[in-house]
Amino acid sequence: RAQDLHAALAEILNATGLRRRGDLARLARWQLAAGLLPDRPALVDAAVTAHGQGDHPQTLELAALAEAYDDHPDPEAEYRLATACAGSALWLGRTADSDSYFGRAVAAAPAAARGAVLLGRAFNLFLGAGRVSAADRVLAEASRAGAPPGAVAALRALFLISAGRIAEALAACDAVADDERSVAAVRVSALTWSGRSADAVAAATVSERLDPVDGAPEQVLDATACTALAVSEGLGEVEARARQSYTEALGRPDLGARAMWAFALGHLLLWWGRPSEAAPLLAEAATTMAERPTGLGPAAHMHCLGNLAEARALLGDVAGADRALAEVELVPVGDCTSTALETGRAWTLAARGERDRARALLRDTVDDAERLGNRLAAGRALLDLSRLGDPEAAAELARTGSRLQGRLPRLWATYAAGLLGDAAAAVSELEGAGHCLLAAEAAAAAAGDPERVGGPVAAARLAAHGRRLLDREGVLSPWLDPPPGLPSLTRREREVARLVADGRSSRQVAEDLHLSVRTVDSHLGHAYRKLGVHTRAELAAALRDIQGGPGD
């Protein structure tokens, strides 16, 4: 009876014209259940259709049924089936199976299609296993087989960026025409990381005027353009644009788009000093990337986990930072590298109190990034070294940071200059630009050297302002020593100073504290000298600046 029922269902479905998604695959399953073995061409059609509809497990299941036939398929059918299975296996993260199917597709492909199949095979090697060198060899074969030069250059540049070789990636992009749309996203990315964010914004603007390419490449271009704009001009409207794209991606089934925008937005917020907002976005992106392939590649996954570790370390969550770094062991990194991962490791060490190890790791990161042409990453690592108390890095960043294009690198140089000179001006500029975390750190660092910032009152004022900024951002700054509060008055000096600041005379203070007037005036004189003030009015103002009000 079951066979009869499935036979009837198959007959009805076939009569309707197979109009719905999955009908071909459904027909094949019902025919098999009815004991009616579909012919191989029908199974091949069903598998190809299932792949086109995104039903990747069904694609491979139907392909297995088709391959059970003893007869040898014609090359066209073999090419269609192998290509569909290669794509489905890639999507399911079955890298070895995908490569095997791609090998069959290459052997069966007509000459005109062989280059495109080889491009897919190269991308699978990169995406699933991070095998940049092997993928590049397949790209060379694809080029000889007639693959479009722009597509070859785009993939080669992507592989080089993933290996941290920014200068070579930019050269690969420059080898094709500026109006080649296929290299637009990687050109923008390579320009940004080479320290030329203004040029990257200009390149993105030119690309937007060209004929659009459907699908994911356009979203990738938009995301890389947002990064370039945030580095070049600041967050501002870029944040709203990225948030809108992220929100729109949440309403679509495309996991790659969701992960990409969560990662892009989280990365930008982290670089602009907002780790409490960045951390959940980065965690979402990392989880999505771990669950199934998203098309972003292992380097992006490493970068995301490094950013997540950094954000959690900045928030004092050392255990969470350790978990993010441990997840990297599950990523098929292959030949891929990530300066963000090294930065995340450094901040996790710093949050644990191991600053010397953190600084050594960051210094190596600077050297490696400079050697490979990744000037933006080198500048960011110099910033982090400065934040962790390396005066030589601060001096180097103050000299060289302004040579990098963009508002964000200029703020890094401002921060470094503030550590070495006018801290108050640096704090004001950083806060005005919206980078409150760097402003708070600059204030806290300057407060530790009262003589440089104009005395103990000025230092305490900066410290109090820095604490308010950190509280605003919800950051714990575990790597910084606690900033000084009220300069070191004794308990009795503090009591006398507060009462005088509240308007009491020396005689009234003496009565309140059961002291002589002479003793009160002696304590008051000591407080004046320590605070660097000369009158009762100045004393009251100093206490307000330090503690938020004389009665606190």
Protein Blocks (a to p, Z undefined) as FASTA:
>chain_A
ZZmmmmmmmmmmmmnopmaghklmmmmmmmmmnopacdfklmmmmmmmmmmnopaklmmm
mmmmmmmpmbdcdfklmmmmmmmmmmmmmmnopaklmmmmmmmmmmmpcfklmmmmmmmm
mmmmmmmnopaklmmmmmmmmmmnopafklmmmmmmmmmmmnopamlmmmmmmmpcfklm
klmmmmmmmmmmnopamlmmmmmmmmmmmccdehjllmmmmmmmmmmmmmmnogklmmmm
mmmmmmmmmmpcblklmmmmmmmmmmmmmmnopaklmmmmmmmmmmmmmmpcehlojmlm
mmmmmmmmmmmmmnopaklmmmmmmmmmmpcfkjaccfklmmmmmmmmmmnopamlmmmm
mmmmmmmmmmnopamlmmmmmmmmmmnopaklmmmmmmmmmmpgcjklmmmmmmmmmmmm
cmklmmmmmmmnopamlmmmmmmmmmmmmmlnopjklmmmmmmmmmmmmmmnopaklmbc
cddfdddddfklmmmmmmmmnopafklmmmmnopafklmmmmmmmmmmmnopabfklmmm
mmmmmnopakZZ
